[in-house]
């Protein structure tokens, strides 16, 4: 069986770019563990993430629109899958390590809060030291998953997860790819969701951006991928061409101005963040009411961080359920 893994490593050495991260050269895991006979280290990390509880919860976490009425709006899970697909396409074209890109992409949002970035901003206000979802994603895989044992991932995957925001500096080119894939995915699928929700129309999109990037979602994503691969070809960097970078940044700003801060898209946001605030205050005063696992963390971590860990794990609907149980009176009848 060991020959199977040796064959995988041999394929990487023979086919990947000299700038790629080879699984056999991984800087290792937090704890020693028995190697898998069939999978590379990065394939193994991908599978650990895919099968963890935090990954499954992404299907009920908001992307942009809170409690959307419709089956086709994105969730945090569908966003994650789109990032993975875009990232893998770029990695394969650039002959970088596709398995590493996929593992980082699948894990990059595991620490995201309920109610999207609105929940992230509220927890950032409430907890000492602040809250950043990328750092929380690393905390999830390092500590919170597997009943406090974490997933024991490789350094390269953990680094890519913790450093996937656009201004971050991950240690590998595969981590850089996920940064761009994340940006390309959310800008374009958020445009589609915003048009579906009546927040904007296709004619509202900046014409100069569309002239460069493309007039449809599929055209834009394809053109962004091709441009990035072309600009990065046979170099130790992942970059966009100047024209595409300028158009992407302008379209991103347009989305902030017209969608992410739009009153219609954020109609329920004030209610959502108030729920998070009240739940946070309740558990900070009643630490004995936390689930057993989170109570066990109090020996080593500040109470507000542990409460934050618990709340950030909530799905949107579970947050509503907890709020209802804590603050909404039960109905009663006379028997």
C-alpha positions in Angstrom: 0.0 0.0 0.0 2.9 2.4 0.7 3.7 2.3 -3.0 0.4 4.1 -3.7 1.3 7.1 -1.6 4.9 7.1 -3.1 3.3 7.1 -6.5 1.2 10.2 -5.6 4.3 12.0 -4.3 6.2 11.0 -7.5 3.4 12.5 -9.7 3.6 15.7 -7.8 7.4 16.0 -8.2 7.2 15.2 -11.9 4.2 17.3 -12.9 3.8 20.3 -10.6 5.5 23.7 -11.0 8.8 24.3 -9.3 6.8 27.0 -7.3 4.2 24.4 -6.1 4.0 23.1 -2.5 4.7 19.4 -2.5 2.9 17.3 0.0 6.1 15.4 0.9 7.7 18.8 1.9 4.9 19.8 4.3 6.1 21.4 7.5 4.0 18.9 9.3 1.1 18.7 11.8 0.7 20.0 15.3 0.9 16.4 16.6 2.5 13.3 15.1 0.0 10.8 13.6 0.2 7.6 11.6 0.5 8.4 7.9 -2.2 7.4 5.5 -1.2 4.7 3.1 -3.3 6.0 0.2 -3.6 9.8 0.4 -1.1 12.6 0.4 -1.1 14.8 3.5 -3.1 17.5 1.8 -5.7 15.0 0.5 -6.1 13.8 4.1 -6.6 17.3 5.3 -9.3 17.9 2.7 -11.2 14.8 3.8 -10.9 15.8 7.5 -12.5 19.2 6.8 -15.2 17.7 4.5 -16.4 15.3 7.2 -16.3 17.7 10.2 -19.4 19.2 11.9 -18.4 22.8 11.2 -18.4 22.1 7.5 -21.9 20.7 7.6 -23.2 23.8 9.5 -22.2 26.1 6.7 -25.3 25.1 4.8 -27.4 27.1 7.2 -25.2 30.1 7.6 -26.0 33.4 5.7 -23.8 34.6 2.8 -25.3 38.1 2.2 -29.0 37.9 2.4 -30.5 37.2 5.9 -33.3 34.6 5.8 -33.8 34.8 2.0 -37.1 33.4 0.7 -36.0 31.3 -2.3 -34.0 28.1 -3.0 -31.3 29.6 -5.2 -29.7 32.2 -2.9 -26.2 31.3 -1.8 -25.3 30.1 1.7 -21.9 29.9 3.3 -21.7 26.3 2.1 -22.4 27.0 -1.6 -20.0 29.9 -1.5 -17.3 27.5 -0.1 -17.9 25.0 -2.9 -17.7 27.8 -5.5 -14.4 29.0 -4.0 -13.0 25.5 -4.2 -14.0 25.0 -7.8 -12.5 28.3 -8.9 -9.3 27.7 -6.9 -8.8 24.2 -8.3 -9.2 25.5 -11.8 -6.5 28.1 -11.3 -4.2 25.6 -9.4 -4.5 23.0 -12.2 -3.7 25.6 -14.9 -0.7 26.9 -13.0 0.5 23.4 -12.0 0.2 24.2 -8.3 -1.0 21.8 -5.7 -4.7 21.3 -6.3 -5.2 19.2 -3.2 -3.7 21.9 -1.0 -5.9 24.6 -2.6 -9.0 22.5 -2.2 -8.3 21.8 1.5 -7.7 25.5 2.2 -10.8 26.5 0.3 -13.1 24.0 2.0 -11.9 25.2 5.4 -11.6 28.9 4.9 -15.0 29.9 6.3 -15.5 27.2 9.0 -15.3 29.9 11.7 -17.8 32.3 10.2 -20.6 33.5 12.4 -24.4 33.3 11.9 -25.8 36.1 9.9 -22.7 36.7 7.8 -20.5 39.7 8.3 -23.1 41.4 10.4 -22.6 38.7 13.0 -18.8 39.0 12.6 -18.9 42.8 13.2 -21.0 42.4 16.4 -18.8 39.7 17.9 -15.7 41.8 17.0 -17.3 44.6 19.2 -18.2 42.3 22.1 -15.1 40.1 22.7 -11.8 41.4 24.1 -9.2 41.1 21.3 -11.7 41.3 18.6 -13.1 38.7 16.2 -11.9 37.9 12.7 -13.6 35.0 10.9 -10.4 33.8 9.2 -8.6 33.5 12.6 -11.7 31.8 14.0 -11.6 29.3 11.2 -8.1 28.4 12.3 -9.2 28.1 15.9 -12.0 25.8 14.8 -9.6 23.4 13.1 -6.9 23.7 15.8 -9.1 23.4 18.9 -12.9 23.5 18.6 -13.5 20.6 16.3 -13.3 17.0 17.5 -14.2 17.8 21.1 -11.2 20.0 21.7 -8.7 17.9 19.8 -9.0 19.8 16.6 -8.4 18.3 13.2 -4.6 18.3 13.5 -4.1 19.7 10.0 -0.8 20.5 8.2 0.9 23.8 8.6 0.2 24.8 5.0 -3.6 24.2 5.2 -3.8 26.0 8.6 -1.8 28.9 7.3 -4.0 29.2 4.2 -7.2 29.2 6.2 -5.9 31.8 8.7 -4.6 34.1 5.9 -7.3 34.0 3.2 -8.5 37.6 3.4 -7.5 39.7 0.4 -4.8 41.7 2.3 -3.2 38.7 4.0 0.1 37.1 3.1 -0.2 33.3 3.2 3.0 31.2 3.1 2.2 29.3 -0.1 1.1 30.2 -3.6 -1.8 27.8 -3.1 -3.0 30.1 -0.2 -2.7 33.0 -2.6 -4.9 31.3 -5.1 -7.6 30.8 -2.4 -7.5 34.6 -1.7 -8.3 35.4 -5.3 -10.8 32.5 -5.7 -12.7 33.8 -2.6 -12.8 37.3 -4.0 -13.9 36.2 -7.5 -16.6 34.0 -6.2 -18.3 36.3 -3.7 -18.3 39.4 -5.9 -19.9 37.5 -8.8 -22.4 35.3 -6.9 -23.4 38.3 -4.7 -24.2 40.2 -7.9 -26.4 37.4 -9.1 -28.2 37.1 -5.7 -28.6 40.9 -5.5 -30.2 41.0 -9.0 -32.5 38.1 -8.0 -33.5 39.9 -4.8 -34.3 43.1 -6.7 -31.5 45.1 -4.9 -29.8 46.0 -8.2 -30.3 45.3 -11.9 -27.8 44.2 -14.4 -27.8 47.7 -16.0 -26.6 49.2 -12.7 -23.2 47.5 -12.9 -20.3 49.9 -13.8 -20.0 49.8 -17.6 -16.2 50.2 -17.5 -15.9 47.2 -15.2 -18.2 45.1 -17.3 -16.3 46.1 -20.4 -13.1 44.5 -19.0 -14.5 41.6 -16.9 -17.6 40.5 -18.9 -21.3 41.1 -19.0 -22.4 37.8 -17.4 -21.4 35.9 -14.2 -19.9 33.0 -16.2 -18.0 35.4 -18.5 -16.6 37.4 -15.6 -15.5 34.3 -13.6 -13.9 32.7 -16.7 -12.1 35.9 -17.7 -10.9 36.5 -14.1 -9.4 33.0 -14.0 -7.8 33.3 -17.4 -6.3 36.7 -16.6 -4.9 35.6 -13.3 -3.4 32.4 -14.8 -1.9 34.4 -17.7 -0.5 37.1 -15.4 0.9 34.6 -13.0 2.3 32.0 -15.5 5.8 30.7 -14.7 6.3 33.2 -11.9 6.5 32.8 -8.1 3.5 35.0 -7.6 -0.3 35.0 -8.1 -1.5 38.3 -9.5 -4.0 39.9 -11.7 -3.1 42.1 -14.7 -3.3 45.9 -13.9 -6.5 46.3 -15.9 -8.3 43.4 -14.3 -7.2 44.4 -10.8 -8.5 47.9 -11.3 -11.8 46.6 -12.6 -12.2 44.0 -9.9 -11.5 46.6 -7.1 -14.0 49.1 -8.6 -16.7 46.4 -8.9 -16.0 45.3 -5.3 -16.5 48.9 -4.1 -19.7 49.1 -6.1 -21.0 46.0 -4.3 -20.2 47.6 -0.9 -21.9 50.8 -1.8 -25.0 49.3 -3.5 -25.5 45.8 -2.0 -23.5 45.1 1.2 -24.7 48.3 2.9 -28.1 48.4 1.1 -31.1 48.8 3.4 -33.1 46.2 1.5 -30.4 43.6 1.6 -29.8 44.3 5.3 -33.5 44.8 6.4 -33.2 42.2 9.1 -29.6 42.9 10.2 -30.4 45.1 13.2 -32.6 42.3 14.7 -29.9 39.7 14.0 -27.1 41.6 15.7 -29.3 42.4 18.7 -30.0 38.7 19.1 -26.3 38.0 19.1 -25.6 40.7 21.6 -28.3 39.6 24.1 -27.3 35.9 23.8 -23.6 36.9 24.4 -24.5 38.9 27.5 -26.7 36.1 28.8 -24.0 33.4 28.6 -21.3 35.8 29.9 -23.4 36.1 33.1 -24.5 32.4 33.1 -21.4 30.5 32.2 -22.9 27.4 33.9 -25.5 27.3 31.1 -22.9 26.8 28.4 -22.7 23.3 26.9 -20.3 21.0 28.7 -17.6 21.2 26.0 -17.5 25.0 26.1 -17.5 25.0 29.9 -14.4 22.8 29.7 -12.6 25.5 27.8 -13.0 28.0 30.6 -10.0 26.6 32.4 -7.7 27.8 29.7 -9.4 30.6 27.9 -11.2 33.9 28.9 -14.9 33.6 29.4 -15.8 36.1 26.7 -13.7 34.2 24.1 -15.4 30.9 25.0 -18.8 32.5 24.7 -17.7 33.9 21.4 -16.6 30.4 20.3 -20.0 29.0 21.1 -22.0 31.7 19.4 -19.9 31.8 16.3 -20.6 28.1 15.8 -24.4 28.8 15.5 -26.2 28.5 12.3 -28.7 31.3 11.6 -31.7 29.2 12.6 -30.1 27.8 15.7 -29.3 31.4 16.8 -33.0 32.2 16.5 -33.9 29.1 18.4 -31.5 29.9 21.3 -32.8 33.4 21.4 -36.3 32.2 21.6 -35.6 29.7 24.3 -33.7 32.3 26.4 -36.0 35.3 25.9 -39.4 34.4 24.4 -42.0 33.2 26.9 -43.5 29.7 26.2 -47.1 29.6 25.3 -49.4 28.2 28.0 -52.9 26.8 28.3 -55.3 26.0 31.0 -55.9 22.2 31.3 
